[in-house]
Structure formats: structure tokens, C-alpha cells
């Protein structure tokens, strides 16, 4: 009985070691692949921060875009909000229905290194609609 129990312990120990080895071997490619993909991506060129204030039936959003690259950038925003409920400042807002685009103001279309652009808007409805901002290098 003792020998059989000892044999069982040995099998469990061997299976445990094999299981851990298989787990480590299986995990290695998975953890290495995202790191390699991330190294191929260019670094971000801007940092976006938003500040919101909401009240019953409305909200205000203020957006700051900072160029964190060493070159010049331009930016554009997209926003989905209830139709014709947005009033904005310090950017060019255009929309049809519930889809809006937000472009830099005509007097400041390009941000130099470490420069900041700020704009804001108020909207009607419950819950603030936040924009998606895309920054890209400028020539």
C-alpha cells in the first residue's frame, strides 16, 4: 500500500512539473507577441485630457490637447451627440444630425512641440458626450 501511494505521489509530482512546464511554454509566445507589436507602434504625439460638468438636462466639456512630440502636429475630433445640441468655442464645429467633426480653429491649425490647444462645448441631454480626438504629425 505504501509503495502504491508513493507511486501515486511520484506521478502527481511529475504531472505537476509537466503541467507547469507546459503552462510556461504555452505562455511564453503569448506574452512576447504583444511586446513586439507594441515596439513597432510609433509613440503617441499628443496627450488628451477632458473635464466635464453635468447638470439636469445638460453638460459642459472642456478638452486639452498637448503636443508631446518633438515635431508639429495637427488634430481632429469626432463626436456623436443628440442632434443639434452642441454649442462650442475655440474650435470649428460642423455637424449633421448627431455626428459632429471638430477641427482646430483657423488661427491655430498646427501645434508646435509642447504646445497646447483647448476647446470646449456645452450640450443638452443627460450624460456628457465625449469626443474622440486623433492627432497626427504635420508637415
C-alpha positions in Angstrom: 0.0 0.0 0.0 2.8 2.4 0.8 4.6 1.6 -2.5 1.4 2.3 -4.4 0.8 5.5 -2.5 4.4 6.5 -3.2 4.0 5.8 -6.9 0.9 8.0 -6.9 2.8 10.8 -5.3 5.6 10.5 -7.9 3.0 10.6 -10.7 1.3 13.6 -9.3 4.7 15.3 -8.9 5.7 14.5 -12.4 2.4 15.7 -13.8 2.6 18.9 -11.8 6.1 19.6 -13.1 4.9 18.8 -16.7 1.8 20.9 -16.2 3.9 23.9 -15.0 6.3 23.5 -17.9 3.5 23.3 -20.4 1.9 26.4 -18.9 5.2 28.3 -19.1 6.0 27.1 -22.6 2.4 28.0 -23.7 2.5 31.4 -22.1 5.9 32.5 -23.5 4.8 33.2 -27.1 1.6 34.9 -25.9 3.4 37.3 -23.6 6.2 38.0 -26.1 4.0 38.8 -29.1 2.3 41.9 -27.6 5.6 43.4 -26.5 7.0 43.0 -30.1 3.8 44.6 -31.6 4.0 47.5 -29.1 7.6 48.2 -30.1 6.6 48.6 -33.7 3.9 51.2 -32.9 5.0 54.8 -33.1 4.9 56.8 -29.8 1.9 59.0 -29.2 2.1 62.5 -30.5 -0.5 64.1 -28.2 -2.0 63.8 -24.7 -5.7 64.4 -24.4 -7.4 65.4 -21.2 -11.1 66.2 -20.7 -13.0 67.9 -17.9 -16.8 67.6 -17.6 -19.5 69.2 -15.6 -23.1 67.9 -15.8 -26.4 69.2 -14.6 -30.0 68.1 -15.1 -30.5 68.2 -18.8 -27.1 69.4 -19.9 -23.3 69.3 -19.6 -20.1 71.1 -20.4 -16.9 69.5 -21.7 -13.5 71.1 -21.9 -10.8 69.4 -23.9 -7.0 70.0 -23.7 -4.7 68.6 -26.5 -1.0 68.7 -25.8 1.7 68.0 -28.4 4.1 65.6 -26.7 6.2 65.0 -29.8 9.3 66.9 -30.9 7.6 67.9 -34.2 4.5 69.8 -35.3 1.1 68.1 -35.2 -2.5 68.7 -36.3 -5.6 67.2 -34.7 -9.3 66.5 -35.5 -12.2 65.4 -33.3 -15.3 63.4 -33.8 -18.4 63.5 -31.6 -21.7 61.7 -31.5 -24.4 63.7 -29.6 -28.1 64.3 -29.8 -28.9 66.3 -33.0 -28.1 70.0 -32.9 -27.5 70.3 -29.2 -23.8 71.3 -29.2 -22.5 74.8 -28.9 -18.7 75.1 -28.9 -15.8 77.5 -28.7 -12.1 77.7 -29.7 -12.6 75.1 -32.4 -14.5 74.7 -35.6 -17.6 72.5 -35.1 -19.5 71.1 -38.0 -22.3 68.5 -37.9 -25.2 66.9 -39.5 -27.7 65.0 -37.4 -25.9 63.6 -34.4 -22.4 63.4 -36.0 -20.0 66.3 -35.5 -16.5 67.0 -36.5 -14.3 69.3 -34.5 -11.3 70.9 -36.3 -8.6 73.3 -35.0 -9.5 76.9 -35.2 -8.4 78.7 -38.4 -5.9 80.8 -36.4 -4.1 77.8 -34.9 -4.3 74.7 -37.2 -0.9 73.4 -36.1 0.5 72.7 -32.7 4.3 73.0 -32.2 6.2 70.8 -29.8 4.8 71.1 -26.2 2.1 73.5 -27.4 -1.5 73.2 -26.1 -4.9 73.6 -27.7 -8.0 73.9 -25.7 -11.7 74.0 -26.7 -15.0 73.3 -25.2 -18.7 72.9 -25.8 -22.0 72.6 -24.0 -24.7 70.2 -24.9 -28.2 69.2 -23.9 -29.1 65.8 -22.6 -28.2 63.6 -19.7 -24.6 62.3 -19.7 -21.8 64.1 -21.4 -20.9 63.2 -25.0 -17.1 63.0 -25.2 -15.1 63.4 -28.4 -12.6 61.1 -30.0 -9.5 63.1 -30.8 -7.0 62.0 -33.5 -3.6 63.7 -33.7 -1.1 63.2 -36.5 2.3 64.7 -37.5 2.0 67.8 -39.7 4.4 68.8 -42.5 
